[in-house]
Each structure stands twice: as C-alpha cells, then as structure tokens.
Amino acid sequence: MGLGEAKYRRRGGLQFRREGGDIVVFCPDTGDFCVLNETAAFVFEAIDRRRTLEHLCKQLATEYGVDASAVREDVRACLREMVNLGWVERSRRAKPPKGSR
C-alpha cells in the first residue's frame, strides 16, 4: 500500500440483510432504505474493516474471475456513493515525518 492511500470502512449503526444477491441497507439516523446490487453488496460486505481501493478491486476480481483493472471504476463509484451517504468512513494513512525512515 502506498503512503497516504485511503482506506474505507463501513460505519457502525447501519442495519442490513441479504436478499438473494442484493443487500437491503437501513440507516436508522436518516430512516433511509437502499437496495444494493450484487457488486455494491460485495463491496459493502468487504469493508467490515478498513480496506484500500486496491484490496477491494483484487477481492472482487478474484470472486468474479476478471482483471482488477476491469472493476476499479465500479468499485471507486460504489465507495464514493457510500461515503457521500455517510455509510462509509474514509481515512488516509499518515505519512511519516520528514527525515524518518
């Protein structure tokens, strides 16, 4: 993982359940429901702990037998939307102070 690469994690308090290949998410804070398609559901479940975009792309690619670069934009779009909805926290790894190695 490169320095400063963002990590994503699903925030606590969301309620969700699987229905077939989809996931239904309920946000108690807003009262909103949302149905995630199979790709978004995979990403949502995978970020139960901090993950990088690259890690998520590799996981999804392995699951579906495709190249990681083929899913990168879809995963990035899912994460962006989930961050905007407040469902996912995004953090950056701190860079070390100058001169330390």
PEZI-V223486 format. One record per helix or strand of 3 or more residues. SS is the DSSP state (h for helix, s for strand). FROM is the first residue (numbers start at 1). LEN is the number of residues. If there is no record, write none. Layout:
SS;FROM;LEN
SS;FROM;LEN
This chain:
s;6;5
s;14;6
s;22;6
s;32;5
h;38;9
h;53;12
h;68;18
s;88;5
